Amino acid sequence: MRFITLIAAATLIAASVQTAWSADAPAAKTAVTVFVSKGSASSVTKSLNQLHAKMETDGWVYRDMGVYTEDGDLQGIFVTYVRLPATASP
């Protein structure tokens, strides 16, 4: 039951986040995937928040996230970011 609740919550969160792959967004030029290793549940959350803040500051836009488990245990999270091409100013 917890797994289904987690999937439902993650789906709702992901649906509310504006991603670089929206229909009106320009094509991404560069992508990077970062692995956040598991410590404890709170350390993963803290690490993800710090990573999102740093990547956003550096001009990266969140694209996708994948949870990596082994034998049902969380091992870490893969997070993908894209950097959009600079728009030319008139």
Buried (B, 14 or more C-beta within 10 A) or exposed (E): EEEEEEEEEEEEEEEEEEBBEEEEEEEBEEBEEBEBEBEEEEEBEEBBEEBBEEBEEEEBBBBBBEBEEEEEEBEBBEBBBBBBEEEEEE
